[in-house]
Amino acid sequence: MFFRIMDKSRVLDLVAGLSQDFEVLGPVSKGDAFVYQRIDDPADLRLDYDTTLLPPKKLFFPPEEQMMRFRVADNEVVDDEVYAAPRVIFGLHPCDINGLLLMDNVFLRDYVDPYYKARRDSTLIVGVSCTPQESCFCNAWNTDEVHWGFDIFLTDLGDRYFVSVRSVKGAELLDDHVETRPITDADTAEFQRVAREFEAGFSDELNTSQLPLLLDAKFESPIWDELGERCLSCGACSMVCPTCYCFDVIDRLEPDQKTGVRIRKWDSCQFTEFASVAHGQNFRESRASRVKYRYYHKQWGYLSKFERVLCVGCGRCARACLAGISPREVVTALEAGGVGE
């Protein structure tokens, strides 16, 4: 990795240059919120955003996608081609880049998912620094910074960006499309000052050091019943989460009944029917059991396999939950012995 300095006014030049050879996507405003969208006009790019409604997960693992087409008569697959156009996703925050790295463990490690892999292989990542929001707790999981998983990363130093270049391709694109200069001691000092200011910007410290032990000890705690009473089983927390990856697969017949398509779509462990099987058996029928399962999977099950928790502290779930349930509240409740204590 090497470092450069880029004047902030040159970002639009970089985006315009990338657009010559890539589809460029990034955060744009949508009403009072922000979404990832194709950038046709570089001026639409909003690098001052707080967070997006949906995470960049949707760009690699879409809410719904066609896996293949088939013929009904002989059950033959007629189209299962996986194609992903070259693209650049511009403006990802550290928590969302870390979220993709956690997703890689699921889709690229033991069993390679060709659909996810095709999009991952065709995508370059340009990250950007952020400012902690009230609902953020990425510092609790060490996802407030990122050292890999990107090609270029921009740290805002006011009138300029401290540019970290991770890949050869990132270096080539930077050289091809924008002017930069070497870093100075003053730039490094300002970078360190900004980093310290960022660390001090979190509203409070969430202690997660003993969480695996707490989960072991609190499996039968009434805390889960209290949370279950509030949960609406709407699945909003899963839909906005950058690391939830449950999906369902369905076959849809065309009107002619001769051909069909196999569709993969997002699912949620919070849905009532998620753990339903034949003969009406439901292994997690109560809302309390589903809320508990979600937290045990993210904070214990994934950790036991990959040595990381399946949460990046972005706070999207807390903002989306109509019942006001948040990971911060759950961890605090486990430590205190009850919700709201």
Secondary structure, DSSP 4 states (H G I P E B T S, - for coil): -EEEEEEGGGHHHHHHHHTTTSEEEEEEEETTEEEEEE-SSGGG--TT-S--SS-GGGGTS-SEEEEEEEETTT--EEE-------EEEEEE-HHHHHHHHHHHIIIIISS--HHHHHHHHTEEEEEE-----TT--GGGGT-SS-SSS-SEEEEE-SSEEEEEE-SHHHHHHHHHH---B---HHHHHHHHHHHHHHHTTSSS----TTHHHHHHHTTT-THHHHHHHH-----HHHHH-SS---EEEEEEE-TTSSEEEEEEEE--TTSTTTTB-GGG-BTT-SHHHHHHHHHHIIIIIHHHHHSS-S-----HHHHH-TT---HHHHHHHHHHTSTT-
